[in-house]
Amino acid sequence: MNIYKTRDVGSVLRKNTYPGRGIIVGQSKNGKYAVTAYFIMGRSENSRNRVFDDFGDKVMIYPFDASKVKDPSLIIYSPIRKYENNLIVTNGDQTDTVYDGLAAGKCFSKALTARCFEPDAPNFTPRISAMLTFEETSFTYQMSILKSADAEGSACNRFTFSYAPIAGVGHFLHTYNCDGNPIPT
């Protein structure tokens, strides 16, 4: 009996009116490749005014039209960076927190203890993060979500998951369950 249930990410996303930001990490069906994907959505004009730019060891998000930016603090960041044999993928500037933590000798989860959910009351958007660690012929990955413990944002719950890759299987974290006001995480 198979106790593990997998779902098609496309059908999961189609059923969600607003998933927000998402990270997928796993292994290709043929078992030869590590796979990761990151996406962003935006409800406000400020959040929809973004584009990705690839710089090799990192990807940056920039405003499409800089004259329309109202608050750059939560929309301009590097969602993907490489540090030695690690690929970091996040939905915010905690990419740099993990990078700096690794450089200081900390592990993924320890680096993230310096952070919590986003300060965007009343939503308190979760910070989602992943890190792929590559060895010569294999890799492993970790994923994390930092969420508000309550509607007031009075405390942060921290969840970290560690995975061994399985061909054709990926794991998915996203920020919101659907649209709303505030948006349910």
Accessible surface in RSA format (square Angstrom, percent):
REM  Atomic radii and reference values for relative SASA: ProtOr
REM  Chains: A
REM  Algorithm: Lee & Richards
REM  Probe-radius: 1.40
REM  Slices: 20
REM RES _ NUM      All-atoms   Total-Side   Main-Chain    Non-polar    All polar
REM                ABS   REL    ABS   REL    ABS   REL    ABS   REL    ABS   REL
RES MET A   1   219.43 113.6 132.99  88.0  86.45 205.8 110.30  93.8 109.14 144.6
RES ASN A   2   121.24  83.6  87.23  84.3  34.01  81.9  40.61  97.7  80.63  77.9
RES ILE A   3   125.63  71.5  91.44  68.1  34.19  82.4  98.10  70.6  27.52  74.7
RES TYR A   4   167.18  78.1 156.27  88.9  10.91  28.4 118.09  88.7  49.08  60.5
RES LYS A   5   173.19  84.5 137.34  84.3  35.85  85.4  91.89  82.7  81.30  86.6
RES THR A   6   101.43  72.1  76.40  77.5  25.03  59.6  47.56  63.9  53.87  81.4
RES ARG A   7   170.16  71.4 134.62  68.6  35.54  84.6  37.27  50.9 132.89  80.5
RES ASP A   8    91.15  63.8  75.81  75.5  15.34  36.3  39.06  91.9  52.09  51.9
RES VAL A   9    54.12  35.6  49.86  45.1   4.26  10.3  51.20  44.5   2.92   7.9
RES GLY A  10    22.13  27.3   0.00   N/A  22.13  27.3  20.76  57.0   1.37   3.1
RES SER A  11    34.68  29.3  33.94  45.3   0.74   1.7  23.79  50.7  10.90  15.3
RES VAL A  12    32.73  21.5  27.57  25.0   5.17  12.5  30.42  26.4   2.31   6.3
RES LEU A  13    48.71  27.1  42.32  30.3   6.38  16.0  42.55  29.9   6.16  16.6
RES ARG A  14   186.25  78.2 149.02  76.0  37.23  88.6  81.14 110.9 105.11  63.7
RES LYS A  15   173.89  84.8 138.39  84.9  35.50  84.5  95.29  85.8  78.60  83.7
RES ASN A  16    20.50  14.1   9.87   9.5  10.63  25.6   8.09  19.5  12.40  12.0
RES THR A  17   105.88  75.3  76.58  77.6  29.30  69.8  81.90 110.0  23.98  36.3
RES TYR A  18    19.39   9.1  19.39  11.0   0.00   0.0   8.80   6.6  10.59  13.1
RES PRO A  19     8.05   5.9   8.05   7.3   0.00   0.0   8.05   6.6   0.00   0.0
RES GLY A  20     0.73   0.9   0.00   N/A   0.73   0.9   0.73   2.0   0.00   0.0
RES ARG A  21    22.55   9.5  22.55  11.5   0.00   0.0   1.44   2.0  21.10  12.8
RES GLY A  22     0.05   0.1   0.00   N/A   0.05   0.1   0.00   0.0   0.05   0.1
RES ILE A  23     0.00   0.0   0.00   0.0   0.00   0.0   0.00   0.0   0.00   0.0
RES ILE A  24    36.22  20.6  36.22  27.0   0.00   0.0  36.22  26.1   0.00   0.0
RES VAL A  25     0.00   0.0   0.00   0.0   0.00   0.0   0.00   0.0   0.00   0.0
RES GLY A  26     2.53   3.1   0.00   N/A   2.53   3.1   2.22   6.1   0.31   0.7
RES GLN A  27    34.29  19.2  27.54  20.1   6.75  16.1   0.00   0.0  34.29  26.0
RES SER A  28    21.96  18.6  15.87  21.2   6.09  14.0  21.96  46.8   0.00   0.0
RES LYS A  29   185.25  90.4 164.98 101.2  20.27  48.3 107.80  97.0  77.45  82.5
RES ASN A  30    93.73  64.6  58.64  56.7  35.09  84.5  42.19 101.5  51.54  49.8
RES GLY A  31    29.94  36.9   0.00   N/A  29.94  36.9  10.25  28.1  19.70  44.1
RES LYS A  32   153.57  74.9 120.07  73.7  33.50  79.8  71.05  64.0  82.52  87.9
RES TYR A  33   133.82  62.5 129.72  73.8   4.10  10.7  92.70  69.7  41.12  50.7
RES ALA A  34    35.23  32.4   7.16  11.1  28.06  63.8   7.38  10.4  27.84  73.8
RES VAL A  35    65.16  42.9  61.30  55.5   3.86   9.3  65.16  56.6   0.00   0.0
RES THR A  36    43.49  30.9  18.50  18.8  24.99  59.6  18.50  24.8  24.99  37.8
RES ALA A  37    47.35  43.5  38.87  60.0   8.48  19.3  46.99  66.2   0.35   0.9
RES TYR A  38    27.73  12.9   2.27   1.3  25.46  66.3   2.57   1.9  25.16  31.0
RES PHE A  39    50.61  25.3  48.11  29.8   2.51   6.5  50.61  30.7   0.00   0.0
RES ILE A  40    33.61  19.1  13.43  10.0  20.18  48.6  13.43   9.7  20.18  54.8
RES MET A  41    76.12  39.4  66.30  43.9   9.82  23.4  70.49  59.9   5.63   7.5
RES GLY A  42    16.49  20.3   0.00   N/A  16.49  20.3   0.34   0.9  16.15  36.2
RES ARG A  43    96.74  40.6  76.20  38.8  20.54  48.9  38.46  52.6  58.28  35.3
RES SER A  44    57.47  48.6  46.71  62.3  10.76  24.8  50.62 107.8   6.85   9.6
RES GLU A  45    79.24  45.5  73.05  55.3   6.19  14.7  30.60  59.2  48.64  39.7
RES ASN A  46    20.44  14.1  19.57  18.9   0.87   2.1   8.60  20.7  11.84  11.4
RES SER A  47    23.22  19.6  20.52  27.4   2.70   6.2   2.81   6.0  20.41  28.6
RES ARG A  48   145.74  61.2 115.76  59.0  29.98  71.4  56.56  77.3  89.18  54.1
RES ASN A  49    11.85   8.2   6.10   5.9   5.75  13.8   9.11  21.9   2.74   2.7
RES ARG A  50    22.37   9.4   1.55   0.8  20.83  49.6   1.28   1.7  21.10  12.8
RES VAL A  51    61.36  40.4  57.71  52.2   3.65   8.8  61.36  53.3   0.00   0.0
RES PHE A  52    93.32  46.7  66.91  41.4  26.41  68.7  66.91  40.6  26.41  75.6
RES ASP A  53    66.61  46.7  63.18  62.9   3.43   8.1   9.44  22.2  57.17  57.0
RES ASP A  54   105.78  74.1  81.89  81.5  23.88  56.5  32.63  76.8  73.14  72.9
RES PHE A  55   108.78  54.4  78.46  48.6  30.32  78.9  87.87  53.3  20.91  59.8
RES GLY A  56    68.14  84.0   0.00   N/A  68.14  84.0  37.68 103.4  30.46  68.2
RES ASP A  57    94.33  66.1  88.79  88.4   5.54  13.1  27.42  64.5  66.92  66.7
RES LYS A  58    77.04  37.6  76.27  46.8   0.76   1.8  34.15  30.7  42.89  45.7
RES VAL A  59    23.95  15.8  23.95  21.7   0.00   0.0  23.95  20.8   0.00   0.0
RES MET A  60    30.44  15.8  30.44  20.1   0.00   0.0  28.92  24.6   1.52   2.0
RES ILE A  61     0.00   0.0   0.00   0.0   0.00   0.0   0.00   0.0   0.00   0.0
RES TYR A  62    83.18  38.8  83.18  47.3   0.00   0.0  60.96  45.8  22.23  27.4
RES PRO A  63    33.82  24.6  21.38  19.5  12.44  45.2  21.38  17.7  12.44  77.3
RES PHE A  64   157.30  78.7 131.70  81.6  25.60  66.6 133.08  80.7  24.22  69.3
RES ASP A  65    47.24  33.1  42.75  42.6   4.49  10.6  13.97  32.9  33.27  33.2
RES ALA A  66    76.01  69.9  58.54  90.3  17.47  39.7  58.79  82.8  17.23  45.6
RES SER A  67   104.02  87.9  59.82  79.8  44.19 101.8  57.86 123.2  46.15  64.7
RES LYS A  68    99.71  48.6  91.48  56.1   8.23  19.6  48.06  43.3  51.65  55.0
RES VAL A  69    38.68  25.5  14.94  13.5  23.73  57.2  14.94  13.0  23.73  64.4
RES LYS A  70   149.63  73.0 114.05  70.0  35.58  84.7 105.24  94.7  44.38  47.3
RES ASP A  71    74.31  52.1  71.63  71.3   2.68   6.3  29.32  69.0  44.98  44.9
RES PRO A  72    72.64  52.9  71.01  64.7   1.63   5.9  71.09  58.7   1.55   9.6
RES SER A  73    71.02  60.0  48.63  64.9  22.39  51.6  52.00 110.7  19.03  26.7
RES LEU A  74    43.12  24.0  39.30  28.1   3.82   9.6  42.01  29.5   1.12   3.0
RES ILE A  75     6.60   3.8   6.60   4.9   0.00   0.0   6.60   4.7   0.00   0.0
RES ILE A  76    46.53  26.5  32.62  24.3  13.91  33.5  32.62  23.5  13.91  37.7
RES TYR A  77     9.88   4.6   3.03   1.7   6.85  17.8   9.88   7.4   0.00   0.0
RES SER A  78     4.21   3.6   3.05   4.1   1.16   2.7   3.05   6.5   1.16   1.6
RES PRO A  79     0.00   0.0   0.00   0.0   0.00   0.0   0.00   0.0   0.00   0.0
RES ILE A  80    36.02  20.5  36.02  26.8   0.00   0.0  36.02  25.9   0.00   0.0
RES ARG A  81    44.86  18.8  44.86  22.9   0.00   0.0   0.51   0.7  44.35  26.9
RES LYS A  82   100.46  49.0  90.75  55.7   9.70  23.1  52.20  47.0  48.26  51.4
RES TYR A  83    39.14  18.3  37.70  21.4   1.45   3.8  21.69  16.3  17.45  21.5
RES GLU A  84   122.84  70.5  96.68  73.1  26.17  62.3  49.07  94.9  73.77  60.2
RES ASN A  85    60.53  41.7  52.83  51.1   7.70  18.5  32.62  78.5  27.91  27.0
RES ASN A  86    14.62  10.1  13.74  13.3   0.88   2.1   0.86   2.1  13.77  13.3
RES LEU A  87    39.76  22.1  39.76  28.4   0.00   0.0  39.76  27.9   0.00   0.0
RES ILE A  88     0.00   0.0   0.00   0.0   0.00   0.0   0.00   0.0   0.00   0.0
RES VAL A  89     0.54   0.4   0.54   0.5   0.00   0.0   0.54   0.5   0.00   0.0
RES THR A  90     0.00   0.0   0.00   0.0   0.00   0.0   0.00   0.0   0.00   0.0
RES ASN A  91     0.06   0.0   0.00   0.0   0.06   0.2   0.00   0.0   0.06   0.1
RES GLY A  92     3.23   4.0   0.00   N/A   3.23   4.0   3.23   8.9   0.00   0.0
RES ASP A  93    58.74  41.1  54.11  53.9   4.62  10.9  17.99  42.3  40.74  40.6
RES GLN A  94     0.00   0.0   0.00   0.0   0.00   0.0   0.00   0.0   0.00   0.0
RES THR A  95     0.28   0.2   0.28   0.3   0.00   0.0   0.28   0.4   0.00   0.0
RES ASP A  96    54.72  38.3  54.69  54.4   0.03   0.1  20.05  47.2  34.67  34.6
RES THR A  97    28.39  20.2  21.17  21.5   7.22  17.2  16.49  22.1  11.90  18.0
RES VAL A  98     0.00   0.0   0.00   0.0   0.00   0.0   0.00   0.0   0.00   0.0
RES TYR A  99    56.10  26.2  56.10  31.9   0.00   0.0  18.30  13.8  37.80  46.6
RES ASP A 100    86.19  60.4  80.76  80.4   5.43  12.8  28.89  68.0  57.31  57.2
RES GLY A 101     6.08   7.5   0.00   N/A   6.08   7.5   5.70  15.7   0.37   0.8
RES LEU A 102    23.29  13.0  13.31   9.5   9.98  25.1  13.62   9.6   9.67  26.0
RES ALA A 103    60.80  55.9  30.69  47.4  30.11  68.5  30.93  43.6  29.87  79.1
RES ALA A 104    77.41  71.2  37.13  57.3  40.28  91.6  50.44  71.0  26.97  71.5
RES GLY A 105    71.32  87.9   0.00   N/A  71.32  87.9  36.48 100.1  34.83  78.0
RES LYS A 106   100.83  49.2  90.32  55.4  10.51  25.0  47.70  42.9  53.13  56.6
RES CYS A 107    74.64  56.5  64.29  71.7  10.35  24.3  43.94 111.3  30.71  33.1
RES PHE A 108     0.36   0.2   0.03   0.0   0.33   0.9   0.03   0.0   0.33   0.9
RES SER A 109    43.99  37.2  39.89  53.2   4.10   9.4  17.09  36.4  26.91  37.7
RES LYS A 110   121.84  59.4 119.25  73.2   2.59   6.2  66.13  59.5  55.71  59.3
RES ALA A 111     2.59   2.4   0.09   0.1   2.50   5.7   1.43   2.0   1.16   3.1
RES LEU A 112     3.09   1.7   3.06   2.2   0.03   0.1   3.09   2.2   0.00   0.0
RES THR A 113    75.20  53.5  57.85  58.7  17.35  41.3  42.12  56.6  33.09  50.0
RES ALA A 114    77.11  70.9  38.32  59.1  38.79  88.2  50.97  71.8  26.14  69.2
RES ARG A 115    49.77  20.9  44.88  22.9   4.89  11.6  17.57  24.0  32.20  19.5
RES CYS A 116    50.30  38.0  46.78  52.2   3.52   8.3   4.71  11.9  45.59  49.2
RES PHE A 117    17.92   9.0  14.32   8.9   3.59   9.3  14.32   8.7   3.59  10.3
RES GLU A 118     1.63   0.9   1.63   1.2   0.00   0.0   0.00   0.0   1.63   1.3
RES PRO A 119   105.27  76.7  75.30  68.6  29.97 108.9  81.30  67.1  23.96 148.9
RES ASP A 120    35.13  24.6  25.85  25.7   9.29  22.0  24.29  57.2  10.84  10.8
RES ALA A 121    70.65  65.0  44.22  68.2  26.43  60.1  44.50  62.7  26.15  69.3
RES PRO A 122    76.14  55.5  68.21  62.2   7.94  28.9  69.02  57.0   7.13  44.3
RES ASN A 123    30.75  21.2  24.65  23.8   6.10  14.7   0.18   0.4  30.57  29.5
RES PHE A 124    25.96  13.0  25.55  15.8   0.41   1.1  25.55  15.5   0.41   1.2
RES THR A 125     0.72   0.5   0.72   0.7   0.00   0.0   0.00   0.0   0.72   1.1
RES PRO A 126     0.32   0.2   0.32   0.3   0.00   0.0   0.32   0.3   0.00   0.0
RES ARG A 127    10.92   4.6  10.80   5.5   0.13   0.3   0.00   0.0  10.92   6.6
RES ILE A 128     0.00   0.0   0.00   0.0   0.00   0.0   0.00   0.0   0.00   0.0
RES SER A 129     0.40   0.3   0.40   0.5   0.00   0.0   0.02   0.0   0.38   0.5
RES ALA A 130     0.00   0.0   0.00   0.0   0.00   0.0   0.00   0.0   0.00   0.0
RES MET A 131     9.34   4.8   9.10   6.0   0.24   0.6   9.10   7.7   0.24   0.3
RES LEU A 132     1.97   1.1   1.97   1.4   0.00   0.0   1.97   1.4   0.00   0.0
RES THR A 133    29.72  21.1  29.37  29.8   0.35   0.8  25.12  33.7   4.60   7.0
RES PHE A 134    73.33  36.7  69.79  43.2   3.54   9.2  69.79  42.3   3.54  10.1
RES GLU A 135   109.73  63.0  92.97  70.3  16.76  39.9  45.31  87.6  64.42  52.6
RES GLU A 136   180.12 103.4 140.08 106.0  40.04  95.3  61.86 119.6 118.27  96.6
RES THR A 137   137.18  97.6  98.82 100.2  38.36  91.4  79.70 107.1  57.47  86.9
RES SER A 138    64.82  54.8  52.69  70.3  12.13  27.9  40.78  86.8  24.03  33.7
RES PHE A 139    11.49   5.8   9.73   6.0   1.77   4.6  10.01   6.1   1.48   4.2
RES THR A 140    71.38  50.8  71.24  72.2   0.14   0.3  53.10  71.3  18.28  27.6
RES TYR A 141     2.46   1.1   0.84   0.5   1.62   4.2   0.94   0.7   1.52   1.9
RES GLN A 142    45.64  25.5  45.64  33.4   0.00   0.0   8.89  18.9  36.75  27.9
RES MET A 143     1.50   0.8   1.50   1.0   0.00   0.0   0.32   0.3   1.18   1.6
RES SER A 144     0.88   0.7   0.88   1.2   0.00   0.0   0.01   0.0   0.88   1.2
RES ILE A 145    18.24  10.4  18.24  13.6   0.00   0.0  18.24  13.1   0.00   0.0
RES LEU A 146     2.69   1.5   2.69   1.9   0.00   0.0   2.69   1.9   0.00   0.0
RES LYS A 147    53.46  26.1  53.46  32.8   0.00   0.0  20.58  18.5  32.88  35.0
RES SER A 148    24.33  20.6   8.33  11.1  16.00  36.9   8.33  17.7  16.00  22.4
RES ALA A 149    46.03  42.3  16.71  25.8  29.32  66.7  17.46  24.6  28.57  75.7
RES ASP A 150    57.29  40.1  41.13  40.9  16.16  38.2  36.83  86.7  20.46  20.4
RES ALA A 151    86.19  79.3  56.26  86.8  29.94  68.1  68.11  95.9  18.08  47.9
RES GLU A 152   132.84  76.3 108.09  81.8  24.75  58.9  62.30 120.5  70.54  57.6
RES GLY A 153    20.11  24.8   0.00   N/A  20.11  24.8   0.02   0.1  20.09  45.0
RES SER A 154    85.89  72.6  45.40  60.6  40.49  93.3  44.93  95.7  40.96  57.4
RES ALA A 155    51.67  47.5  41.74  64.4   9.93  22.6  51.67  72.8   0.00   0.0
RES CYS A 156    31.87  24.1   7.96   8.9  23.91  56.2   7.96  20.2  23.91  25.8
RES ASN A 157    63.68  43.9  60.69  58.6   2.99   7.2   7.76  18.7  55.92  54.1
RES ARG A 158   103.69  43.5  73.26  37.3  30.43  72.5  40.72  55.7  62.96  38.2
RES PHE A 159    88.29  44.2  84.56  52.4   3.73   9.7  88.27  53.5   0.02   0.1
RES THR A 160    60.03  42.7  28.53  28.9  31.50  75.1  19.46  26.1  40.57  61.3
RES PHE A 161    82.57  41.3  77.76  48.2   4.81  12.5  82.57  50.1   0.00   0.0
RES SER A 162    88.88  75.1  59.05  78.8  29.83  68.7  39.27  83.6  49.61  69.5
RES TYR A 163    53.78  25.1  44.86  25.5   8.93  23.2  32.67  24.6  21.11  26.0
RES ALA A 164    74.00  68.0  59.89  92.4  14.11  32.1  60.17  84.7  13.83  36.6
RES PRO A 165    32.78  23.9  14.59  13.3  18.18  66.1  14.59  12.0  18.18 113.0
RES ILE A 166   108.33  61.6 103.53  77.1   4.80  11.6 107.17  77.2   1.16   3.1
RES ALA A 167    51.61  47.5  32.14  49.6  19.47  44.3  32.14  45.3  19.47  51.6
RES GLY A 168    45.42  56.0   0.00   N/A  45.42  56.0  11.98  32.9  33.44  74.9
RES VAL A 169    38.62  25.4  34.28  31.0   4.34  10.5  38.32  33.3   0.30   0.8
RES GLY A 170    40.38  49.8   0.00   N/A  40.38  49.8   9.78  26.8  30.60  68.5
RES HIS A 171    52.52  28.7  49.40  34.3   3.12   8.0  33.67  34.7  18.85  21.9
RES PHE A 172    50.57  25.3  24.16  15.0  26.41  68.7  24.16  14.6  26.41  75.6
RES LEU A 173    27.97  15.6  26.89  19.2   1.08   2.7  27.97  19.6   0.00   0.0
RES HIS A 174    45.33  24.8  34.50  24.0  10.84  27.7  13.60  14.0  31.73  36.9
RES THR A 175     1.60   1.1   0.04   0.0   1.56   3.7   0.34   0.5   1.26   1.9
RES TYR A 176    11.09   5.2  10.34   5.9   0.75   2.0   4.72   3.5   6.37   7.8
RES ASN A 177    89.03  61.4  74.07  71.6  14.96  36.0  19.64  47.3  69.39  67.1
RES CYS A 178    46.66  35.3  46.66  52.0   0.00   0.0  16.11  40.8  30.54  32.9
RES ASP A 179    67.02  46.9  53.80  53.6  13.21  31.2  17.76  41.8  49.26  49.1
RES GLY A 180    27.70  34.2   0.00   N/A  27.70  34.2  27.06  74.3   0.64   1.4
RES ASN A 181   135.51  93.4  99.90  96.5  35.60  85.7  26.44  63.6 109.07 105.4
RES PRO A 182    75.12  54.7  66.85  60.9   8.28  30.1  66.85  55.2   8.28  51.4
RES ILE A 183    10.58   6.0   5.89   4.4   4.70  11.3   5.93   4.3   4.65  12.6
RES PRO A 184    53.66  39.1  43.45  39.6  10.21  37.1  53.66  44.3   0.00   0.0
RES THR A 185    45.75  32.5  23.12  23.4  22.62  53.9  12.06  16.2  33.68  50.9
END  Absolute sums over single chains surface
CHAIN  1 A    10274.2       7914.1       2360.1       5777.0       4497.2
END  Absolute sums over all chains
TOTAL         10274.2       7914.1       2360.1       5777.0       4497.2
